[in-house]
């Protein structure tokens, strides 16, 4: 679920972002550009959705 969709459904969201360079596999592959973003329900801590913008994120 994306951030706007979560808000539209009434969730209070918080966003967590992590640079792809912080991921060990990205470091090993020397492909550290990118970003990981998680949409989290602020009340429960449940991850509602995530977006991966980095190499090999579709595998």
KOLKOLLO-771575 format. One record per residue: residue number from 0; residue in one letter; x, y, z of N, C-alpha, C in turn. Coordinates in nm, 4 decimals, padded with zeros to 6 digits. Example, Ala and Ser with C-alpha at 12.3 -4.5 7.8 and 13.67 -1.06 7.14 Angstrom:
KOLKOLLO-771575
[pt 0 "a" [01.3190 -00.5690 00.7800] [01.2300 -00.4500 00.7800] [01.3200 -00.3300 00.7800]]
[pt 1 "s" [01.2850 -00.2250 00.7080] [01.3670 -00.1060 00.7140] [01.2900 00.0030 00.7870]]
This chain:
KOLKOLLO-771575
[pt 0 "x" [00.0852 -00.1156 00.0000] [00.0000 00.0000 00.0000] [00.0905 00.1229 00.0000]]
[pt 1 "x" [00.0591 00.2175 -00.0821] [00.1359 00.3408 -00.0867] [00.0959 00.4361 00.0248]]
[pt 2 "x" [00.1746 00.5391 00.0408] [00.1515 00.6355 00.1478] [00.0145 00.7016 00.1354]]
[pt 3 "x" [-00.0207 00.7500 00.0178] [-00.1485 00.8195 00.0013] [-00.2658 00.7245 00.0208]]
[pt 4 "x" [-00.2550 00.6035 -00.0320] [-00.3613 00.5047 -00.0145] [-00.3841 00.4749 00.1340]]
[pt 5 "x" [-00.2760 00.4614 00.2085] [-00.2868 00.4346 00.3525] [-00.3562 00.5504 00.4236]]
[pt 6 "x" [-00.3186 00.6716 00.3883] [-00.3822 00.7897 00.4489] [-00.5305 00.7946 00.4129]]
[pt 7 "x" [-00.5618 00.7643 00.2866] [-00.7014 00.7648 00.2418] [-00.7854 00.6617 00.3169]]
[pt 8 "x" [-00.7218 00.5533 00.3603] [-00.7929 00.4485 00.4346] [-00.7993 00.4782 00.5843]]
[pt 9 "x" [-00.7469 00.5939 00.6250] [-00.7596 00.6361 00.7639] [-00.6424 00.6036 00.8540]]
[pt 10 "x" [-00.5362 00.5487 00.7995] [-00.4193 00.5180 00.8822] [-00.3405 00.6450 00.9120]]
[pt 11 "x" [-00.2850 00.6511 01.0312] [-00.1847 00.7514 01.0646] [-00.0527 00.6851 01.0286]]
[pt 12 "x" [00.0166 00.7387 00.9300] [00.1358 00.6694 00.8814] [00.2636 00.7407 00.9216]]
[pt 13 "x" [00.3670 00.6611 00.9314] [00.5019 00.7146 00.9400] [00.5808 00.6471 00.8293]]
[pt 14 "x" [00.6802 00.7161 00.7813] [00.7594 00.6683 00.6691] [00.9012 00.6398 00.7180]]
[pt 15 "x" [00.9510 00.5229 00.6832] [01.0896 00.4877 00.7150] [01.1641 00.4734 00.5831]]
[pt 16 "x" [01.2791 00.5371 00.5728] [01.3599 00.5293 00.4507] [01.4982 00.4773 00.4852]]
[pt 17 "x" [01.5511 00.3973 00.3948] [01.6838 00.3403 00.4127] [01.7574 00.3496 00.2804]]
[pt 18 "x" [01.8736 00.4063 00.2820] [01.9554 00.4126 00.1610] [01.9992 00.2718 00.1229]]
[pt 19 "x" [01.9949 00.2427 -00.0055] [02.0336 00.1094 -00.0523] [02.1777 00.0760 -00.0133]]
[pt 20 "x" [02.2605 00.1762 00.0002] [02.3997 00.1546 00.0384] [02.4156 00.0932 00.1769]]
[pt 21 "x" [02.3105 00.0952 00.2580] [02.3151 00.0363 00.3920] [02.2865 -00.1131 00.3898]]
[pt 22 "x" [02.2541 -00.1663 00.2733] [02.2196 -00.3078 00.2610] [02.3441 -00.3856 00.2194]]
[pt 23 "x" [02.3816 -00.4880 00.2937] [02.5039 -00.5613 00.2622] [02.5094 -00.6157 00.1187]]
[pt 24 "x" [02.4010 -00.6687 00.0678] [02.4040 -00.7231 -00.0688] [02.4370 -00.6132 -00.1697]]
[pt 25 "x" [02.3810 -00.4956 -00.1517] [02.4103 -00.3841 -00.2421] [02.5584 -00.3486 -00.2369]]
[pt 26 "x" [02.6166 -00.3570 -00.1183] [02.7591 -00.3280 -00.1039] [02.8427 -00.4329 -00.1752]]
[pt 27 "x" [02.8050 -00.5597 -00.1624] [02.8784 -00.6675 -00.2283] [02.8695 -00.6526 -00.3801]]
[pt 28 "x" [02.7518 -00.6174 -00.4296] [02.7317 -00.6005 -00.5741] [02.7878 -00.4683 -00.6262]]
[pt 29 "x" [02.8300 -00.3816 -00.5334] [02.8795 -00.2480 -00.5662] [02.7757 -00.1690 -00.6447]]
[pt 30 "x" [02.6497 -00.1844 -00.6051] [02.5381 -00.1118 -00.6650] [02.4590 -00.0488 -00.5506]]
[pt 31 "x" [02.5157 00.0576 -00.4968] [02.4629 00.1134 -00.3726] [02.3676 00.2313 -00.3926]]
[pt 32 "x" [02.3370 00.2657 -00.5166] [02.2427 00.3758 -00.5352] [02.1009 00.3232 -00.5216]]
[pt 33 "x" [02.0157 00.4012 -00.4637] [01.8766 00.3617 -00.4488] [01.8241 00.3877 -00.3097]]
[pt 34 "x" [01.6984 00.3479 -00.2900] [01.6286 00.3784 -00.1664] [01.5237 00.2725 -00.1389]]
[pt 35 "x" [01.5043 00.2412 -00.0126] [01.3943 00.1554 00.0309] [01.3060 00.2403 00.1207]]
[pt 36 "x" [01.1750 00.2334 00.0971] [01.0798 00.3152 00.1719] [00.9694 00.2253 00.2244]]
[pt 37 "x" [00.9392 00.2351 00.3531] [00.8313 00.1568 00.4136] [00.7235 00.2514 00.4653]]
[pt 38 "x" [00.5984 00.2124 00.4416] [00.4824 00.2849 00.4925] [00.4334 00.2062 00.6146]]
[pt 39 "x" [00.4341 00.2695 00.7313] [00.4084 00.2003 00.8574] [00.2902 00.2641 00.9293]]
[pt 40 "x" [00.2018 00.1797 00.9835] [00.0921 00.2284 01.0666] [00.1522 00.2773 01.1977]]
[pt 41 "x" [00.1391 00.4049 01.2227] [00.2009 00.4656 01.3412] [00.1460 00.4061 01.4705]]
[pt 42 "x" [00.0218 00.3642 01.4701] [-00.0421 00.3126 01.5913] [00.0044 00.1713 01.6271]]
[pt 43 "x" [00.0149 00.0837 01.5276] [00.0458 -00.0570 01.5546] [00.1877 -00.0990 01.5173]]
[pt 44 "x" [00.2545 -00.0196 01.4345] [00.3874 -00.0577 01.3867] [00.3824 -00.1529 01.2684]]
[pt 45 "x" [00.2625 -00.1856 01.2205] [00.2456 -00.2764 01.1074] [00.2936 -00.2107 00.9786]]
[pt 46 "x" [00.3731 -00.2844 00.9005] [00.4172 -00.2347 00.7707] [00.3021 -00.2513 00.6731]]
[pt 47 "x" [00.2549 -00.1409 00.6192] [00.1416 -00.1414 00.5278] [00.1853 -00.1563 00.3827]]
[pt 48 "x" [00.3060 -00.1151 00.3538] [00.3568 -00.1251 00.2172] [00.5032 -00.0869 00.2126]]
[pt 49 "x" [00.5668 -00.1210 00.1029] [00.7081 -00.0877 00.0855] [00.7359 -00.0633 -00.0618]]
[pt 50 "x" [00.8305 00.0237 -00.0871] [00.8747 00.0540 -00.2227] [01.0256 00.0371 -00.2252]]
[pt 51 "x" [01.0740 -00.0368 -00.3221] [01.2170 -00.0620 -00.3350] [01.2658 -00.0009 -00.4656]]
[pt 52 "x" [01.3545 00.0947 -00.4555] [01.4116 00.1601 -00.5716] [01.5615 00.1346 -00.5728]]
[pt 53 "x" [01.5996 00.0134 -00.6138] [01.7401 -00.0218 -00.6177] [01.7612 -00.1415 -00.7109]]
[pt 54 "x" [01.8857 -00.1658 -00.7421] [01.9205 -00.2779 -00.8294] [01.8729 -00.4102 -00.7694]]
[pt 55 "x" [01.8260 -00.4977 -00.8533] [01.7824 -00.6328 -00.8175] [01.6691 -00.6349 -00.7150]]
[pt 56 "x" [01.5917 -00.5282 -00.7066] [01.4814 -00.5258 -00.6096] [01.3639 -00.6111 -00.6542]]
[pt 57 "x" [01.3600 -00.6503 -00.7792] [01.2481 -00.7314 -00.8291] [01.2764 -00.8802 -00.8211]]
[pt 58 "x" [01.3880 -00.9185 -00.7666] [01.4225 -01.0620 -00.7613] [01.3811 -01.1237 -00.6328]]
